[in-house]
Amino acid sequence: MTDLSDATKRWLSVTGFIAPQGLPDETMWVAALTHGSMGETANYERLEFLGDRVLGLAIADWLFSHSDAAEGQLSQRLNAMVSRAMCATIARGIGLADHIRISKQALSDGGRDSDNILGDVMESLLGAHFLANGFAATRDLIRELWRPALESGAGLAKHPKSALQEWAAGNQRKPPEYEVVDRSGPDHAARFTVRVRVHKVGEAEATASSKQEAEKEAAKVFMSKFG
């Protein structure tokens, strides 16, 4: 079995993922930090699946208890708080990148700075924490890690795609059309370029690490040009 380095164990303890006295199941935490490019049987994918659901419930619980906003506004903030970009931002803030187990090729391709990988590993660690400690403890950890974003009001602004959709309807235009015009890079560090077009108005492009983020950024660029 591959062991975690002492530095990674200290980091897991300092960030609140594990108790100071040590790891009851080191194998699970190794898997939580292991990218598929390592070619090992156990990697972060299953734990990421679980952590994604735990994160969603924990954030939904916080939003419901701290706001009397309508369902649509709650959903808007929830989507922002659990987005790949937000998970990657939290991951960067706690120094996760240095502890990801990733192949040399994926590393040279920029894998440790990929929103996709950082976001996935962030969620896999939450999944591992949930299995080790239960929902209540993981909810508290999420509230601590996400507190700056939650208390800053992040996600309160309307999503750029929704804003563009409403702008087009309000100006008697056809709905915006999104098209992926380029995809580059390896799967673990892919870059997507999306073009958004509104008939008889114009078009705009943007590039990001996921199709969804590229669409959002393209909508934002379009509104800054034509809105």
Number of C-alpha atoms within 10 A of each C-alpha: 6 8 11 15 11 9 11 17 20 15 18 21 16 13 15 16 22 20 14 12 7 12 16 11 10 15 14 22 26 23 25 28 27 24 24 18 16 15 11 10 8 18 23 27 19 14 27 22 14 18 25 21 14 21 24 16 16 19 21 19 13 15 18 13 9 10 10 10 11 9 9 9 17 18 15 15 22 24 17 20 21 21 17 23 19 19 25 24 17 19 21 18 11 13 11 21 21 13 19 21 21 21 16 12 11 18 17 10 16 15 25 23 15 21 24 21 23 26 24 26 30 27 29 28 25 27 29 26 25 22 15 18 13 12 18 11 14 24 22 12 19 18 17 13 17 18 11 12 16 21 8 9 10 14 18 14 12 12 17 18 20 12 15 23 18 15 17 18 12 9 9 9 15 14 15 19 13 18 13 16 13 11 17 11 12 12 11 20 20 19 19 20 22 27 21 26 20 19 12 8 12 12 20 21 21 21 21 19 21 21 18 15 19 23 27 22 23 26 29 21 18 24 17 10 11 13 13
